[in-house]
Amino acid sequence: MTLTDKRFVIFKVLSIAFGLLTLLSAFSSCNDRNDLTDNYSVFTYGEGLYGESENDYPIFVSKLGYQGEPSFISNVKQVWWNSSDIIIEQANGSWWIITAIDKTLTEGDMFRGPLSIHQKDSIMLVEKMNTYKMKHQSYE
């Protein structure tokens, strides 16, 4: 069974339309959330669920919001992380360090910040943190 010229053109048009719809749905389903660990994410855009404003993005949040943690850390510039530590640089030059109480980041992690660059460097030196051995994401 062969396709006539008219059927072939219709087939091609439908194939191209289907391909474009597939690409469009793939791009529209992109997420504004970058998961760092099971409990922590950086949102590049959102709907004010954490009490943030449009000017606060990107924001760092704990997904479960344990007591004693900030509701969010605003204006994230860069993040370094591994299974036991997270280092956050904010656009205003402040720093945050989140350290696991146990061996891995989970409930009850220790938040330190906002810190100056000197305070951050001191903590990193004492706790032997090395950003070269950590994953890194820039939000500039």
DSSP file with accessible surface (Angstrom, degrees, kcal/mol):
  #  RESIDUE AA STRUCTURE BP1 BP2  ACC     N-H-->O    O-->H-N    N-H-->O    O-->H-N    TCO  KAPPA ALPHA  PHI   PSI    X-CA   Y-CA   Z-CA
    1    1 A M              0   0  216      0, 0.0     2,-0.3     0, 0.0     0, 0.0   0.000 360.0 360.0 360.0 122.5    0.0    0.0    0.0
    2    2 A T        -     0   0  123      1,-0.0     2,-0.4     0, 0.0     0, 0.0  -0.774 360.0-117.7-108.3 151.2    1.6    3.3   -1.1
    3    3 A L        -     0   0   91     -2,-0.3     2,-0.1     1,-0.1    -1,-0.0  -0.698  25.4-130.2 -86.3 138.3    0.7    6.7    0.1
    4    4 A T     >  -     0   0   78     -2,-0.4     4,-2.7     1,-0.1     5,-0.2  -0.335  32.1-100.7 -76.6 168.6   -0.5    9.2   -2.4
    5    5 A D  H  > S+     0   0  139      1,-0.2     4,-2.2     2,-0.2     5,-0.2   0.906 124.1  49.9 -57.7 -41.3    1.0   12.7   -2.6
    6    6 A K  H  > S+     0   0  161      1,-0.2     4,-2.2     2,-0.2    -1,-0.2   0.934 112.7  46.1 -65.5 -45.0   -1.8   14.2   -0.6
    7    7 A R  H  > S+     0   0  135      1,-0.2     4,-2.6     2,-0.2    -1,-0.2   0.878 111.1  53.5 -64.9 -38.4   -1.6   11.5    2.1
    8    8 A F  H  X S+     0   0  100     -4,-2.7     4,-2.5     2,-0.2    -2,-0.2   0.928 109.3  47.9 -62.8 -42.9    2.1   11.9    2.3
    9    9 A V  H  X S+     0   0   85     -4,-2.2     4,-2.7     2,-0.2     5,-0.2   0.932 112.7  48.4 -64.4 -44.3    1.9   15.6    2.8
   10   10 A I  H  X S+     0   0   88     -4,-2.2     4,-2.6     1,-0.2     5,-0.2   0.928 111.4  51.0 -62.5 -42.2   -0.7   15.2    5.5
   11   11 A F  H  X S+     0   0  114     -4,-2.6     4,-2.3     1,-0.2    -2,-0.2   0.929 111.6  47.0 -60.5 -45.0    1.4   12.5    7.2
   12   12 A K  H  X S+     0   0  102     -4,-2.5     4,-2.6     2,-0.2     5,-0.2   0.921 111.9  50.1 -64.2 -44.5    4.5   14.8    7.2
   13   13 A V  H  X S+     0   0   90     -4,-2.7     4,-2.6     1,-0.2    -2,-0.2   0.936 112.9  46.5 -61.5 -44.6    2.5   17.8    8.6
   14   14 A L  H  X S+     0   0  114     -4,-2.6     4,-2.6    -5,-0.2    -1,-0.2   0.895 111.7  51.9 -66.0 -37.1    1.1   15.7   11.4
   15   15 A S  H  X S+     0   0   52     -4,-2.3     4,-2.3    -5,-0.2    -2,-0.2   0.928 111.9  45.5 -64.2 -44.4    4.5   14.2   12.1
   16   16 A I  H  X S+     0   0  108     -4,-2.6     4,-2.6     2,-0.2     5,-0.2   0.928 113.3  50.0 -65.2 -43.3    6.1   17.7   12.4
   17   17 A A  H  X S+     0   0   42     -4,-2.6     4,-2.5    -5,-0.2    -2,-0.2   0.924 111.1  49.3 -61.7 -43.7    3.2   19.0   14.5
   18   18 A F  H  X S+     0   0  148     -4,-2.6     4,-2.3     2,-0.2    -1,-0.2   0.918 111.2  50.0 -62.3 -42.6    3.5   16.0   16.9
   19   19 A G  H  X S+     0   0   31     -4,-2.3     4,-2.3     2,-0.2    -2,-0.2   0.921 111.2  48.4 -62.2 -43.2    7.2   16.6   17.2
   20   20 A L  H  X S+     0   0  110     -4,-2.6     4,-2.6     1,-0.2    -1,-0.2   0.906 111.0  50.3 -64.9 -41.5    6.8   20.3   18.0
   21   21 A L  H  X S+     0   0  113     -4,-2.5     4,-2.4    -5,-0.2    -1,-0.2   0.893 109.7  51.6 -63.4 -37.7    4.1   19.5   20.6
   22   22 A T  H  X S+     0   0   67     -4,-2.3     4,-2.0     2,-0.2    -2,-0.2   0.936 112.1  45.3 -64.0 -45.4    6.5   17.0   22.2
   23   23 A L  H  X S+     0   0  100     -4,-2.3     4,-2.4     2,-0.2     5,-0.2   0.915 112.5  51.8 -63.9 -41.8    9.3   19.5   22.4
   24   24 A L  H  X S+     0   0  113     -4,-2.6     4,-2.4     1,-0.2    -2,-0.2   0.924 110.3  47.7 -62.6 -43.0    7.0   22.2   23.7
   25   25 A S  H  X S+     0   0   65     -4,-2.4     4,-1.2     1,-0.2    -1,-0.2   0.874 110.6  52.7 -67.8 -33.7    5.7   19.9   26.5
   26   26 A A  H  < S+     0   0   54     -4,-2.0    -2,-0.2    -5,-0.2    -1,-0.2   0.925 113.4  42.8 -66.2 -42.9    9.2   18.9   27.4
   27   27 A F  H >< S+     0   0  149     -4,-2.4     3,-1.2     1,-0.2    -2,-0.2   0.873 112.7  52.3 -72.2 -34.8   10.3   22.5   27.7
   28   28 A S  H 3< S+     0   0   92     -4,-2.4    -1,-0.2     1,-0.3    -2,-0.2   0.746 103.2  58.8 -75.4 -19.4    7.2   23.6   29.6
   29   29 A S  T 3< S+     0   0   90     -4,-1.2    -1,-0.3    -5,-0.2    -2,-0.2   0.402  77.4 126.5 -88.4   4.2    7.6   20.9   32.1
   30   30 A C    <   -     0   0   88     -3,-1.2     2,-0.3    -4,-0.1    -3,-0.0  -0.335  58.5-125.5 -60.7 147.1   11.0   22.2   33.1
   31   31 A N        -     0   0  106      2,-0.1    -1,-0.1     1,-0.1    -2,-0.1  -0.696  13.1-150.5-102.4 146.0   11.2   22.8   36.9
   32   32 A D  S    S+     0   0   74     -2,-0.3    12,-2.8    13,-0.1    13,-0.6   0.231  77.0  90.0 -91.4  10.4   12.3   25.9   38.7
   33   33 A R  E     -A   43   0A  90     10,-0.2     2,-0.6    11,-0.1    10,-0.2  -0.935  57.4-164.1-114.6 131.3   13.6   23.8   41.6
   34   34 A N  E     -A   42   0A  56      8,-3.0     8,-2.2    -2,-0.5     2,-0.4  -0.938  17.3-146.2-111.8 108.3   17.2   22.5   41.8
   35   35 A D  E     +A   41   0A  80     -2,-0.6     6,-0.2     6,-0.2     3,-0.1  -0.611  21.7 175.5 -77.0 126.4   17.4   19.7   44.3
   36   36 A L        -     0   0   15      4,-2.4     2,-0.2    -2,-0.4     5,-0.2   0.840  69.8 -13.8 -93.1 -47.7   20.7   19.6   46.2
   37   37 A T  S    S-     0   0   27      3,-1.7    -1,-0.3    46,-0.0     3,-0.1  -0.770  86.3 -80.4-138.4-173.4   19.9   16.8   48.6
   38   38 A D  S    S+     0   0  145     -2,-0.2    68,-0.1     1,-0.2     3,-0.0   0.827 129.6  31.0 -63.1 -31.4   16.8   15.0   49.8
   39   39 A N  S    S+     0   0   24     66,-0.2    24,-3.5     1,-0.1    25,-0.4   0.572 112.6  62.7-105.3 -12.6   15.9   17.8   52.1
   40   40 A Y  E     + B   0  62A   0     22,-0.2    -4,-2.4    23,-0.1    -3,-1.7  -0.947  51.5 167.4-126.8 141.0   17.3   21.0   50.5
   41   41 A S  E     -AB  35  61A   0     20,-2.2    20,-2.8    -2,-0.4     2,-0.5  -0.952  28.0-135.4-141.8 160.2   16.5   22.8   47.2
   42   42 A V  E     -AB  34  60A   0     -8,-2.2    -8,-3.0    -2,-0.3     2,-0.5  -0.987  20.8-156.2-116.3 125.1   17.2   26.1   45.5
   43   43 A F  E     -AB  33  59A  35     16,-2.7    16,-2.4    -2,-0.5   -10,-0.2  -0.893  12.0-169.7-101.8 129.0   14.2   27.6   43.8
   44   44 A T  S    S+     0   0   56    -12,-2.8     2,-0.3    -2,-0.5   -11,-0.1   0.598  79.5   5.5 -91.2 -14.1   14.8   30.0   40.9
   45   45 A Y  S    S+     0   0  128    -13,-0.6    -1,-0.3    14,-0.1     2,-0.3  -0.955  75.3 151.7-161.3 151.0   11.2   31.2   40.8
   46   46 A G        -     0   0   21     -2,-0.3    11,-0.1    -3,-0.1   -13,-0.0  -0.884  48.5 -96.6-162.3-163.9    8.1   30.4   42.9
   47   47 A E        -     0   0  171     -2,-0.3     7,-0.1     6,-0.0     4,-0.0   0.026  67.0 -91.7-123.0  23.1    4.8   31.5   44.3
   48   48 A G  S >  S+     0   0   35      5,-0.1     3,-1.4     1,-0.1     6,-0.0   0.744  74.2 144.6  77.0  22.4    5.6   32.9   47.7
   49   49 A L  T 3  S+     0   0  141      1,-0.3    -1,-0.1     2,-0.1    -3,-0.0   0.763  76.3  42.5 -65.2 -24.6    5.0   29.6   49.6
   50   50 A Y  T 3  S-     0   0   68      2,-0.0    -1,-0.3     3,-0.0     3,-0.1   0.256 125.1 -96.7-104.5   8.2    7.8   30.5   52.0
   51   51 A G  S <  S+     0   0   67     -3,-1.4    -2,-0.1     1,-0.3     2,-0.1   0.612  80.0 141.0  86.2  13.7    6.9   34.1   52.5
   52   52 A E        -     0   0   16     19,-0.1    -1,-0.3     1,-0.1     2,-0.2  -0.431  42.3-137.3 -87.0 162.8    9.4   35.3   49.9
   53   53 A S    >   -     0   0   56     -2,-0.1     3,-1.7    -3,-0.1     4,-0.3  -0.632  33.1 -96.9-109.6 173.7    9.0   38.1   47.4
   54   54 A E  G >  S+     0   0  154      1,-0.3     3,-0.9    -2,-0.2    -1,-0.0   0.823 122.4  58.8 -58.2 -32.2    9.9   38.3   43.7
   55   55 A N  G 3  S+     0   0  133      1,-0.2    -1,-0.3    19,-0.0    -3,-0.0   0.548  93.1  68.7 -77.2  -7.4   13.1   40.1   44.7
   56   56 A D  G <  S+     0   0   33     -3,-1.7    19,-3.4    18,-0.1    20,-0.3   0.591  79.6 152.9 -86.8 -13.0   14.3   37.3   46.9
   57   57 A Y    <   +     0   0   32     -3,-0.9   -13,-0.1    -4,-0.3     2,-0.1  -0.415  45.6  44.9 -77.3 149.9   15.0   34.7   44.1
   58   58 A P  S    S-     0   0   22      0, 0.0    18,-2.7     0, 0.0     2,-0.4   0.568  82.8-176.0 -71.4 149.7   16.8   32.4   43.8
   59   59 A I  E     -B   43   0A   0    -16,-2.4   -16,-2.7    16,-0.2     2,-0.5  -0.905  22.8-140.6-120.0 147.7   16.1   31.1   47.3
   60   60 A F  E     +BC  42  73A   2     13,-2.7    13,-2.4    -2,-0.4     2,-0.3  -0.893  31.2 175.8-101.9 130.7   17.5   28.2   49.3
   61   61 A V  E     -B   41   0A   1    -20,-2.8   -20,-2.2    -2,-0.5     2,-0.5  -0.973  35.7-126.1-137.2 152.4   14.9   26.2   51.3
   62   62 A S  E     -B   40   0A   6     -2,-0.3   -22,-0.2     8,-0.3     3,-0.1  -0.860  25.5-141.7 -88.8 128.0   14.6   23.2   53.5
   63   63 A K  S    S+     0   0   66    -24,-3.5    -1,-0.1    -2,-0.5   -23,-0.1   0.828  98.9  35.5 -63.4 -31.0   11.8   21.1   52.1
   64   64 A L  S    S-     0   0  106    -25,-0.4    -1,-0.2    -3,-0.0   -24,-0.1   0.611  96.7-139.4-102.1 -13.6   10.5   20.1   55.5
   65   65 A G        -     0   0   54    -26,-0.2     3,-0.1    -3,-0.1    -2,-0.1   0.965  21.4-158.6  57.8  64.2   11.2   23.3   57.4
   66   66 A Y    >   -     0   0   53      1,-0.1     3,-1.7     4,-0.1    -1,-0.1  -0.340  30.4 -85.9 -71.1 155.8   12.4   22.0   60.7
   67   67 A Q  T 3  S+     0   0  199      1,-0.2    -1,-0.1    -2,-0.0    41,-0.1  -0.314 114.6  28.3 -62.0 138.0   12.3   24.2   63.8
   68   68 A G  T 3  S+     0   0   77      1,-0.4    -1,-0.2    -3,-0.1    43,-0.2   0.322  95.4 110.5  92.6  -9.0   15.3   26.5   64.2
   69   69 A E  S <  S-     0   0   25     -3,-1.7    -1,-0.4     1,-0.1     2,-0.1  -0.726  77.4-105.6 -93.6 148.4   16.0   26.7   60.4
   70   70 A P        -     0   0   42      0, 0.0    -8,-0.3     0, 0.0     3,-0.1  -0.421  27.4-122.6 -65.8 148.5   15.4   30.0   58.5
   71   71 A S  S    S-     0   0   78      1,-0.2    -9,-0.3   -10,-0.1     2,-0.3   0.859  86.8 -21.1 -63.4 -32.6   12.2   29.7   56.3
   72   72 A F        -     0   0   42    -11,-0.1     2,-0.5   -21,-0.1    -1,-0.2  -0.964  56.5-127.1-165.0 160.8   14.4   30.5   53.3
   73   73 A I  B     -C   60   0A   4    -13,-2.4   -13,-2.7    -2,-0.3     3,-0.3  -0.983  37.7-145.7-115.0 119.8   17.8   32.0   52.4
   74   74 A S        +     0   0   26     -2,-0.5   -17,-0.2   -15,-0.2   -15,-0.2  -0.337  63.3  20.6 -88.9 165.4   17.3   34.7   49.7
   75   75 A N  S    S-     0   0   53    -19,-3.4    16,-2.8     1,-0.2    17,-0.3   0.871  73.1-165.6  50.0  51.7   19.4   35.9   46.8
   76   76 A V  E     +D   90   0B   3    -18,-2.7    14,-0.3   -20,-0.3    -1,-0.2  -0.495  17.4 174.9 -69.8 128.7   21.5   32.8   46.4
   77   77 A K  E     -     0   0B  59     12,-3.5    62,-3.2     1,-0.4    63,-0.3   0.815  64.9  -3.3-100.0 -47.4   24.5   33.4   44.2
   78   78 A Q  E     -DE  89 138B  36     11,-1.6    11,-2.9    60,-0.2    -1,-0.4  -0.990  57.4-160.8-147.4 152.1   26.4   30.1   44.5
   79   79 A V  E     -DE  88 137B   0     58,-2.4    58,-2.4    -2,-0.3     2,-0.4  -1.000   3.1-172.3-137.1 135.6   26.0   26.8   46.4
   80   80 A W  E     +DE  87 136B  33      7,-2.6     7,-3.1    -2,-0.4     2,-0.3  -0.974  22.3 164.0-119.3 140.0   28.6   24.1   47.1
   81   81 A W  E     +DE  86 135B  27     54,-2.0    54,-2.6    -2,-0.4     2,-0.2  -0.996  21.1 170.1-155.6 156.9   27.4   20.8   48.7
   82   82 A N        -     0   0   49      3,-2.2    23,-0.1    -2,-0.3    52,-0.1  -0.769  61.7 -71.4-144.2-164.7   28.1   17.2   49.5
   83   83 A S  S    S+     0   0   81     -2,-0.2    22,-2.6     1,-0.2     3,-0.1   0.705 129.8  28.4 -72.6 -14.3   26.4   14.7   51.7
   84   84 A S  S    S+     0   0   34     20,-0.2    16,-2.5     1,-0.2     2,-0.3   0.574 119.1  38.6-122.2 -11.6   27.4   16.4   54.9
   85   85 A D  E     - F   0  99B  19     14,-0.2    -3,-2.2    20,-0.1     2,-0.4  -0.992  48.6-166.3-144.3 149.5   27.8   20.1   54.2
   86   86 A I  E     -DF  81  98B   0     12,-2.3    12,-2.9    -2,-0.3     2,-0.5  -0.999   7.2-166.5-133.0 132.0   26.3   23.0   52.2
   87   87 A I  E     -DF  80  97B   0     -7,-3.1    -7,-2.6    -2,-0.4     2,-0.4  -0.985   9.4-168.3-119.3 127.2   28.0   26.3   51.6
   88   88 A I  E     -DF  79  96B   0      8,-2.9     8,-2.2    -2,-0.5     2,-0.5  -0.962   9.3-161.7-121.9 129.2   25.8   29.2   50.3
   89   89 A E  E     -DF  78  95B  25    -11,-2.9   -12,-3.5    -2,-0.4   -11,-1.6  -0.939  14.2-152.3-106.3 128.2   27.0   32.5   48.9
   90   90 A Q  E >   -D   76   0B  14      4,-3.0     3,-1.8    -2,-0.5   -14,-0.2  -0.632  26.1-114.4 -95.1 159.8   24.4   35.3   48.8
   91   91 A A  T 3  S+     0   0   68    -16,-2.8   -15,-0.1     1,-0.3   -16,-0.1   0.758 114.5  61.4 -64.3 -23.6   24.5   38.1   46.3
   92   92 A N  T 3  S-     0   0  108    -17,-0.3    -1,-0.3     2,-0.1     3,-0.1   0.386 122.6-101.9 -85.9   5.1   25.0   40.6   49.2
   93   93 A G  S <  S+     0   0   40     -3,-1.8    24,-0.2     1,-0.3     2,-0.1   0.419  81.4 129.3  91.6  -2.2   28.3   39.0   50.1
   94   94 A S        -     0   0   30     22,-0.1    -4,-3.0    23,-0.0    -1,-0.3  -0.494  42.5-151.6 -83.1 158.6   27.0   37.0   53.1
   95   95 A W  E     -FG  89 115B  17     20,-2.0    20,-2.8    -6,-0.2     2,-0.4  -0.921   8.5-161.0-129.7 153.7   27.6   33.3   53.5
   96   96 A W  E     -F   88   0B  33     -8,-2.2    -8,-2.9    -2,-0.3     2,-0.4  -0.989   2.4-163.4-131.7 143.4   25.8   30.4   55.2
   97   97 A I  E     -FG  87 112B   0     15,-2.5    15,-2.3    -2,-0.4     2,-0.5  -0.998   2.2-167.6-127.0 127.9   27.2   27.0   56.2
   98   98 A I  E     -FG  86 111B   0    -12,-2.9   -12,-2.3    -2,-0.4     2,-0.4  -0.972  10.9-172.2-115.5 125.3   24.9   24.1   56.9
   99   99 A T  E     -FG  85 110B  15     11,-2.3    11,-2.9    -2,-0.5   -14,-0.2  -0.954  24.4-116.3-122.8 137.8   26.5   21.1   58.6
  100  100 A A        -     0   0   13    -16,-2.5     5,-0.2    -2,-0.4     9,-0.1  -0.454   9.8-150.8 -69.6 138.0   25.1   17.7   59.3
  101  101 A I  S    S+     0   0  103      3,-0.2    -1,-0.1     6,-0.2     4,-0.1   0.889  90.7  28.2 -73.2 -42.7   24.8   16.8   63.0
  102  102 A D  S    S-     0   0  117      2,-0.5    -2,-0.1    -3,-0.0     4,-0.0  -0.026 119.9 -71.8 -92.9-151.3   25.3   13.1   62.0
  103  103 A K  S    S+     0   0  187     -2,-0.1     2,-0.3     2,-0.1    -3,-0.1   0.751 114.8  38.7 -80.4 -25.1   27.2   11.9   59.0
  104  104 A T  S    S-     0   0   71     -5,-0.1    -2,-0.5   -20,-0.1     2,-0.4  -0.914  94.9 -92.4-127.7 156.3   24.6   13.1   56.4
  105  105 A L        +     0   0   14    -22,-2.6     2,-0.2    -2,-0.3   -67,-0.2  -0.502  70.0 120.9 -68.3 119.3   22.4   16.1   56.0
  106  106 A T    >   -     0   0   52     -2,-0.4     3,-0.9     1,-0.2    -5,-0.1  -0.690  63.1 -17.0-149.7-151.0   19.0   15.3   57.5
  107  107 A E  T 3  S+     0   0  131      1,-0.2    -6,-0.2    -2,-0.2    -1,-0.2  -0.292 122.2  22.4 -64.4 138.3   16.7   16.6   60.3
  108  108 A G  T 3  S+     0   0   42      1,-0.2    -1,-0.2   -41,-0.1     3,-0.0   0.699  79.0 168.7  81.7  20.0   18.3   19.0   62.8
  109  109 A D    <   -     0   0   10     -3,-0.9     2,-0.6     1,-0.1    -9,-0.2  -0.264  40.7-105.4 -63.4 154.6   21.3   20.1   60.7
  110  110 A M  E     -G   99   0B  80    -11,-2.9   -11,-2.3   -41,-0.0     2,-0.5  -0.744  31.3-159.9 -89.8 119.3   23.3   23.1   62.1
  111  111 A F  E     -G   98   0B  38     -2,-0.6     2,-0.5   -13,-0.2   -13,-0.2  -0.866   9.5-177.1 -97.5 127.9   22.7   26.4   60.2
  112  112 A R  E     -G   97   0B  51    -15,-2.3   -15,-2.5    -2,-0.5     3,-0.2  -0.984  26.8-143.5-125.9 122.7   25.4   29.1   60.6
  113  113 A G  E     -     0   0B  29     -2,-0.5   -17,-0.2     1,-0.3     2,-0.1  -0.876  35.1 -11.3 155.6 171.0   24.9   32.5   59.0
  114  114 A P  E    S+     0   0B  81      0, 0.0    -1,-0.3     0, 0.0     2,-0.3   0.527  74.2 173.6 -68.8 141.5   24.8   35.0   57.8
  115  115 A L  E     -G   95   0B  20    -20,-2.8   -20,-2.0    -3,-0.2     2,-0.1  -0.855  32.0-119.6-118.0 153.4   28.6   35.0   57.9
  116  116 A S     >  -     0   0   50     -2,-0.3     4,-2.5   -22,-0.2     5,-0.2  -0.410  39.1-103.7 -79.1 168.0   31.3   37.2   56.6
  117  117 A I  H  > S+     0   0   77      1,-0.2     4,-2.6     2,-0.2     5,-0.2   0.882 123.5  52.6 -63.0 -33.2   33.8   35.7   54.2
  118  118 A H  H  > S+     0   0  137      2,-0.2     4,-2.1     1,-0.2    -1,-0.2   0.906 109.3  47.8 -70.0 -40.2   36.4   35.6   57.0
  119  119 A Q  H  > S+     0   0   99      2,-0.2     4,-2.3     1,-0.2    -2,-0.2   0.923 112.7  49.7 -64.4 -42.2   34.0   33.7   59.3
  120  120 A K  H  X S+     0   0   21     -4,-2.5     4,-2.6     1,-0.2    -2,-0.2   0.935 110.7  49.2 -61.4 -46.2   33.1   31.3   56.5
  121  121 A D  H  X S+     0   0   73     -4,-2.6     4,-2.3     1,-0.2    -1,-0.2   0.888 110.0  51.8 -62.4 -38.4   36.8   30.7   55.8
  122  122 A S  H  X S+     0   0   71     -4,-2.1     4,-2.6     2,-0.2     5,-0.2   0.930 111.1  46.6 -64.2 -45.5   37.6   30.1   59.5
  123  123 A I  H  X S+     0   0   30     -4,-2.3     4,-2.7     1,-0.2    -2,-0.2   0.926 112.4  50.5 -63.0 -43.4   34.8   27.5   59.8
  124  124 A M  H  <>S+     0   0   21     -4,-2.6     5,-2.4    -5,-0.2     4,-0.4   0.896 111.5  48.6 -62.7 -37.9   35.9   25.8   56.6
  125  125 A L  H ><5S+     0   0  140     -4,-2.3     3,-0.8     3,-0.2    -2,-0.2   0.944 114.0  44.8 -67.0 -47.2   39.5   25.6   57.8
  126  126 A V  H 3<5S+     0   0  117     -4,-2.6    -2,-0.2     1,-0.2    -1,-0.2   0.907 119.8  40.7 -64.7 -41.2   38.6   24.2   61.2
  127  127 A E  T 3<5S-     0   0   70     -4,-2.7    -1,-0.2    -5,-0.2    -2,-0.2   0.365 108.2-124.0 -92.5   5.6   36.1   21.7   59.8
  128  128 A K  T < 5 +     0   0  188     -3,-0.8     2,-0.4    -4,-0.4    -3,-0.2   0.887  46.3 170.2  55.4  47.9   38.4   20.8   56.8
  129  129 A M      < -     0   0   19     -5,-2.4     2,-0.5    -6,-0.2    -1,-0.2  -0.727  16.3-165.7 -88.3 138.7   35.8   21.6   54.1
  130  130 A N    >   -     0   0   67     -2,-0.4     3,-1.7     1,-0.1     4,-0.0  -0.949  13.5-163.0-129.4 110.7   37.1   21.7   50.6
  131  131 A T  G >  S+     0   0   36     -2,-0.5     3,-1.4     1,-0.3   -50,-0.1   0.740  89.1  68.3 -65.7 -21.5   34.9   23.2   47.9
  132  132 A Y  G 3  S+     0   0  212      1,-0.3    -1,-0.3   -52,-0.1     4,-0.1   0.708 101.0  48.3 -69.6 -18.1   37.0   21.5   45.2
  133  133 A K  G <  S+     0   0  171     -3,-1.7     2,-0.3     2,-0.1    -1,-0.3   0.215 102.6  83.8-102.9  12.7   35.6   18.2   46.4
  134  134 A M  S <  S-     0   0   19     -3,-1.4   -52,-0.2   -52,-0.1     2,-0.1  -0.792  84.7-104.3-114.0 157.3   32.0   19.4   46.5
  135  135 A K  E     -E   81   0B 138    -54,-2.6   -54,-2.0    -2,-0.3     2,-0.4  -0.473  42.0-155.1 -70.8 154.5   29.3   19.7   43.8
  136  136 A H  E     -E   80   0B  82    -56,-0.2     2,-0.4    -2,-0.1   -56,-0.2  -0.989  19.7-179.9-140.0 141.5   28.7   23.3   42.7
  137  137 A Q  E     -E   79   0B  81    -58,-2.4   -58,-2.4    -2,-0.4     2,-0.4  -0.983  11.7-157.2-140.9 129.6   25.9   25.3   41.2
  138  138 A S  E     -E   78   0B  46     -2,-0.4   -60,-0.2   -60,-0.2   -61,-0.1  -0.877   7.1-171.2-104.4 139.8   26.0   29.0   40.2
  139  139 A Y              0   0   32    -62,-3.2   -61,-0.1    -2,-0.4    -1,-0.1   0.027 360.0 360.0-116.8  23.5   22.8   31.1   40.0
  140  140 A E              0   0  162    -63,-0.3    -2,-0.1   -49,-0.0   -63,-0.0  -0.485 360.0 360.0 -79.3 360.0   24.2   34.2   38.4
